[in-house]
Amino acid sequence: MEKKRSEAPAEFQEGRGYSGEDWDDVSDNPEWTEEDFKNARPFAEVFPKLAESIRRARGRPAVERPKRQISLRLDPDVIDAFKATGKGWQGRINDALRKAAKL
């Protein structure tokens, strides 16, 4: 299945997120041909060091023993009581469960 590319307007149109000056700055860029698309290479292949630095810099640092997400059914009044204690209520449920499991 061939991907459909969006058609760029042939001339400047207001209200598309760029100014007439922006349009003029890039108007000398030729439209890509099928050959250009065939010869294109992924960013990470062309700039491997930069791609790695971007990958490394994103998100939280890895945790040795990350928490796991599960689905757990609790009584509504239990949930309401923990929520009423404010932000961090899920962590407090975790603490209560650790205490109950004698961990």
Residue pairs with C-beta under 8 A, 6 or more apart in sequence:
8 31
9 16
12 20
12 23
12 24
43 51
44 51
44 52
67 94
74 93
82 89
82 90
82 92
82 93
83 89
85 92
